[in-house]
């Protein structure tokens, strides 16, 4: 049972990292298009 939790935990971490990278890319694109302010930050980067 612990193995299944470990696997799901690793999958969750991987999903979180991928999501953070996509959010950062989207934020950069929105800054380039001047949709959001240049000094806007959604949070800490990885």
SEFI-171858 format. One record per residue (C-alpha): x, y, z negated; residue number from 1; residue in one letter. Coordinates in steps of 0.001 Angstrom, whole numbers, always signed. Layout:
! residues N
{c1:X	c2:Y	c3:Z	i:NUM	aa:a}
...
***
This chain:
! residues 46
{c1:+0	c2:+0	c3:+0	i:1	aa:x}
{c1:+2886	c2:+2360	c3:-739	i:2	aa:x}
{c1:+4290	c2:+1747	c3:+2742	i:3	aa:x}
{c1:+1080	c2:+2980	c3:+4362	i:4	aa:x}
{c1:+1176	c2:+6150	c3:+2275	i:5	aa:x}
{c1:+4799	c2:+6723	c3:+3233	i:6	aa:x}
{c1:+3981	c2:+6334	c3:+6938	i:7	aa:x}
{c1:+1033	c2:+8728	c3:+6703	i:8	aa:x}
{c1:+3211	c2:+11158	c3:+4766	i:9	aa:x}
{c1:+5877	c2:+11135	c3:+7467	i:10	aa:x}
{c1:+3220	c2:+11612	c3:+10139	i:11	aa:x}
{c1:+1811	c2:+14566	c3:+8193	i:12	aa:x}
{c1:+5221	c2:+16203	c3:+7881	i:13	aa:x}
{c1:+5886	c2:+15725	c3:+11611	i:14	aa:x}
{c1:+2489	c2:+17189	c3:+12478	i:15	aa:x}
{c1:+3117	c2:+20147	c3:+10184	i:16	aa:x}
{c1:+6498	c2:+20897	c3:+11750	i:17	aa:x}
{c1:+5099	c2:+20690	c3:+15285	i:18	aa:x}
{c1:+2168	c2:+22922	c3:+14344	i:19	aa:x}
{c1:+4461	c2:+25515	c3:+12773	i:20	aa:x}
{c1:+6579	c2:+25660	c3:+15943	i:21	aa:x}
{c1:+3498	c2:+26132	c3:+18119	i:22	aa:x}
{c1:+2192	c2:+28894	c3:+15852	i:23	aa:x}
{c1:+5574	c2:+30655	c3:+16002	i:24	aa:x}
{c1:+5574	c2:+30427	c3:+19823	i:25	aa:x}
{c1:+2034	c2:+31796	c3:+19983	i:26	aa:x}
{c1:+2937	c2:+34636	c3:+17628	i:27	aa:x}
{c1:+5933	c2:+35540	c3:+19820	i:28	aa:x}
{c1:+3792	c2:+35536	c3:+22978	i:29	aa:x}
{c1:+1140	c2:+37735	c3:+21334	i:30	aa:x}
{c1:+3859	c2:+40182	c3:+20274	i:31	aa:x}
{c1:+5193	c2:+40298	c3:+23843	i:32	aa:x}
{c1:+1704	c2:+41060	c3:+25157	i:33	aa:x}
{c1:+1267	c2:+43678	c3:+22407	i:34	aa:x}
{c1:-1857	c2:+41989	c3:+21059	i:35	aa:x}
{c1:-380	c2:+42082	c3:+17559	i:36	aa:x}
{c1:+2123	c2:+44489	c3:+16024	i:37	aa:x}
{c1:+5837	c2:+43798	c3:+16453	i:38	aa:x}
{c1:+6362	c2:+43802	c3:+12674	i:39	aa:x}
{c1:+3566	c2:+41257	c3:+12051	i:40	aa:x}
{c1:+4666	c2:+38043	c3:+10380	i:41	aa:x}
{c1:+2387	c2:+35087	c3:+9671	i:42	aa:x}
{c1:+4751	c2:+33742	c3:+7023	i:43	aa:x}
{c1:+8111	c2:+32193	c3:+6445	i:44	aa:x}
{c1:+9700	c2:+30394	c3:+9400	i:45	aa:x}
{c1:+11311	c2:+27019	c3:+9204	i:46	aa:x}
***
